[in-house]
């Protein structure tokens, strides 16, 4: 059994019309479904399953749940047993609980974030098809993001009280779901407190990341772009559309990715993440960043942390 990739993220938004306009016009995604409850479903042009983002109207921004796709439906039975054996309660949701999705497992990470696993989602194909495809489709709009790439979740971290949900969630992802650790930030007087981790279930530098903070939440969800040029063009698109940018184009030391951080109209932080960084593999040595070089790890060019980056999240 194996987890294939991030499948979708369900974001809470304050104004649905503004949110849909942002994810369509700025990020360049396409609406693929609207349900009777008013939720809106979108996908990137290079994604083949029906959706990767669900927008839900709410009074408070943030994330309802994050979902990962597993290799086969029978894997769900094995994962259900493993999660229960780990001491975490699991609920099985029948097929159709979400539009176009088969049965799902619903549970909470040690951090408290709701996660779901599923094996089946309606196939709709990419915008360029699978036979003799062009490298990109005609009619790209906005940033033209390829796919939902990863999410970074904030976890409670309080060394004085011994609370470290980063480490607990990381161990769960490795021990139960089969992810592997790619990079980490170690802090504290002895450098032995795991304050942030980047984990993969594929060959990219991260399919999920955890960072410590005072309370749990969603730090950002990221969307893939090919290159540095695409990241720069995305910044132009954001400026033209008066998008609030948190961090202008930069390179990460961690993962080596090209990045822009910005906010959707509800205050959820988005990222356009460019480049694959390097080939991640389970036997690749874990990269460790020390507390004194944390700024370099996050923002390699300026080597300085941005205050809002670590204090503002939903």
KEFIBA-77196 format. One record per residue (C-alpha): x negated, y negated, z; residue in three letters. Coordinates in steps of 0.25 Angstrom, whole numbers, padded with zeros to 4 digits, always signed. Layout:
XYZALA ...
This chain:
+0000+0000+0000UNK -0005-0014-0002UNK +0000-0029-0002UNK -0002-0034-0016UNK -0001-0049-0015UNK +0008-0061-0009UNK +0022-0060-0015UNK +0029-0072-0010UNK +0030-0083+0000UNK +0043-0089+0005UNK +0042-0103+0008UNK +0051-0112+0016UNK +0054-0126+0009UNK +0062-0138+0014UNK +0067-0142+0000UNK +0069-0132-0010UNK +0070-0141-0022UNK +0057-0147-0018UNK +0050-0134-0016UNK +0055-0128-0029UNK +0050-0140-0036UNK +0036-0139-0029UNK +0034-0124-0032UNK +0039-0125-0046UNK +0034-0139-0051UNK +0021-0139-0043UNK +0016-0125-0041UNK +0023-0120-0054UNK +0030-0109-0049UNK +0044-0104-0055UNK +0057-0102-0048UNK +0061-0087-0050UNK +0073-0086-0041UNK +0082-0093-0032UNK +0091-0085-0021UNK +0104-0088-0015UNK +0098-0094-0003UNK +0090-0104-0010UNK +0077-0098-0010UNK +0068-0101-0022UNK +0058-0091-0028UNK +0046-0094-0037UNK +0034-0088-0043UNK +0021-0092-0050UNK +0019-0090-0065UNK +0009-0079-0063UNK +0017-0071-0053UNK +0025-0059-0058UNK +0035-0056-0046UNK +0047-0065-0045UNK +0042-0075-0034UNK +0031-0078-0025UNK +0037-0090-0018UNK +0051-0091-0011UNK +0056-0105-0006UNK +0066-0106+0005UNK +0073-0118+0010UNK +0070-0121+0024UNK +0069-0131+0035UNK +0054-0129+0037UNK +0043-0126+0027UNK +0035-0114+0028UNK +0035-0099+0024UNK +0046-0089+0027UNK +0038-0077+0023UNK +0026-0072+0014UNK +0027-0059+0006UNK +0017-0049+0000UNK +0019-0039-0011UNK +0015-0025-0008UNK +0011-0014-0019UNK +0023-0005-0018UNK +0037-0004-0011UNK +0032+0008-0003UNK +0021+0000+0003UNK +0031-0008+0011UNK +0034+0004+0019UNK +0020+0006+0023UNK +0018-0009+0026UNK +0031-0008+0035UNK +0025+0003+0043UNK +0011-0004+0044UNK +0017-0017+0048UNK +0026-0011+0059UNK +0014-0003+0064UNK +0006-0016+0065UNK +0017-0020+0075UNK +0025-0030+0066UNK +0039-0029+0063UNK +0043-0027+0049UNK +0057-0029+0042UNK +0060-0023+0029UNK +0068-0031+0019UNK +0076-0025+0008UNK +0074-0027-0006UNK +0081-0040-0011UNK +0079-0047+0003UNK +0071-0057-0006UNK +0075-0058-0021UNK +0068-0049-0030UNK +0060-0042-0019UNK +0060-0028-0014UNK +0060-0024+0000UNK +0051-0031+0009UNK +0044-0030+0023UNK +0046-0042+0032UNK +0037-0045+0044UNK +0029-0055+0051UNK +0014-0057+0051UNK +0007-0058+0064UNK +0007-0073+0061UNK +0022-0073+0061UNK +0023-0075+0046UNK +0033-0067+0039UNK +0028-0058+0028UNK +0035-0049+0019UNK +0030-0037+0010UNK +0037-0032-0003UNK +0034-0024-0015UNK +0044-0028-0025UNK +0047-0041-0031UNK +0054-0043-0045UNK +0044-0044-0056UNK +0046-0056-0065UNK +0032-0057-0072UNK +0022-0068-0073UNK +0025-0080-0083UNK +0015-0075-0093UNK +0019-0060-0092UNK +0011-0048-0092UNK +0008-0045-0106UNK -0003-0053-0114UNK +0000-0064-0104UNK -0006-0079-0105UNK -0014-0084-0094UNK -0003-0094-0090UNK +0011-0097-0094UNK +0016-0108-0102UNK +0024-0118-0094UNK +0016-0118-0081UNK +0021-0129-0072UNK +0015-0136-0059UNK +0003-0129-0054UNK +0006-0116-0061UNK +0003-0107-0049UNK +0001-0092-0052UNK +0006-0086-0040UNK +0007-0087-0025UNK -0007-0083-0020UNK -0007-0083-0005UNK -0002-0089+0008UNK -0009-0094+0020UNK -0002-0092+0033UNK -0005-0100+0046UNK -0006-0091+0058UNK -0006-0095+0073UNK -0020-0095+0078UNK -0024-0099+0093UNK -0037-0094+0097UNK -0035-0099+0111UNK -0023-0090+0113UNK -0028-0079+0105UNK -0018-0080+0094UNK -0023-0077+0080UNK -0012-0074+0070UNK -0022-0076+0059UNK -0030-0063+0064UNK -0017-0056+0067UNK -0011-0058+0053UNK -0024-0055+0046UNK -0025-0042+0053UNK -0011-0038+0050UNK -0013-0042+0035UNK -0026-0033+0035UNK -0021-0021+0043UNK -0007-0020+0039UNK -0005-0026+0025UNK -0019-0023+0019UNK -0024-0037+0017UNK -0039-0039+0018UNK -0046-0051+0024UNK -0054-0060+0014UNK -0058-0073+0022UNK -0056-0078+0036UNK -0059-0090+0045UNK -0065-0087+0058UNK -0065-0098+0069UNK -0068-0099+0084UNK -0080-0101+0092UNK -0084-0086+0089UNK -0079-0087+0075UNK -0070-0075+0078UNK -0056-0081+0076UNK -0049-0077+0063UNK -0042-0090+0060UNK -0039-0088+0045UNK -0039-0077+0035UNK -0037-0074+0020UNK -0032-0060+0016UNK -0030-0053+0003UNK -0022-0041-0001UNK -0027-0043-0016UNK -0040-0048-0022UNK -0038-0063-0019UNK -0044-0070-0007UNK -0031-0071+0000UNK -0017-0067-0001UNK -0014-0072+0013UNK -0021-0081+0023UNK -0019-0084+0038UNK -0024-0096+0045UNK -0023-0099+0060UNK -0015-0111+0065UNK -0007-0115+0077UNK +0006-0109+0071UNK +0010-0100+0059UNK +0015-0105+0046UNK +0012-0106+0031UNK -0001-0113+0027UNK +0001-0112+0012UNK +0005-0103+0001UNK -0004-0103-0011UNK -0002-0102-0026UNK -0013-0097-0036UNK -0019-0105-0047UNK -0030-0100-0057UNK -0041-0111-0055UNK -0047-0124-0050UNK -0041-0131-0062UNK -0028-0126-0059UNK -0029-0130-0044UNK -0033-0144-0049UNK -0021-0145-0058UNK -0012-0140-0047UNK -0016-0152-0039UNK -0012-0161-0051UNK +0001-0154-0051UNK +0003-0157-0036UNK -0001-0171-0037UNK +0009-0174-0049UNK +0020-0168-0040UNK +0016-0175-0028UNK +0013-0163-0020UNK +0007-0164-0006UNK -0007-0159-0007UNK -0014-0154+0005UNK -0027-0151+0000UNK -0032-0155-0014UNK -0039-0145-0023UNK -0050-0138-0015UNK -0058-0124-0015UNK -0056-0115-0003UNK -0069-0109+0003UNK -0060-0098+0008UNK -0055-0090-0004UNK -0062-0100-0013UNK -0049-0104-0019UNK -0045-0117-0026UNK -0034-0124-0018UNK -0024-0135-0016UNK -0015-0136-0004UNK -0002-0143-0005UNK +0012-0143+0000UNK +0026-0140-0005UNK +0037-0150-0002UNK +0041-0142+0010UNK +0026-0143+0016UNK +0022-0129+0013UNK +0008-0129+0009UNK +0005-0123-0005UNK -0009-0120-0011UNK -0013-0118-0025UNK -0025-0108-0025UNK -0034-0106-0036UNK -0044-0096-0040UNK -0046-0082-0034UNK -0058-0086-0026UNK -0064-0072-0026UNK -0060-0057-0027UNK -0056-0053-0013UNK -0057-0039-0010UNK -0055-0031+0003UNK -0070-0028+0004UNK -0075-0042+0002UNK -0081-0048+0014UNK -0072-0057+0022UNK -0076-0071+0021UNK -0076-0078+0034UNK -0076-0093+0036UNK -0080-0099+0049UNK -0073-0111+0057UNK -0084-0121+0053UNK -0082-0118+0038UNK -0067-0118+0039UNK -0066-0131+0031UNK -0075-0125+0020UNK -0067-0112+0019UNK -0053-0120+0017UNK -0058-0131+0008UNK -0072-0128+0002UNK -0074-0142-0005UNK -0071-0151+0007UNK -0075-0141+0018UNK -0065-0148+0027UNK -0052-0144+0032UNK -0039-0152+0029UNK -0031-0154+0042UNK -0018-0152+0035UNK -0022-0139+0029UNK -0023-0133+0043UNK -0012-0140+0050UNK -0001-0141+0040UNK +0007-0129+0037UNK +0022-0124+0036UNK 
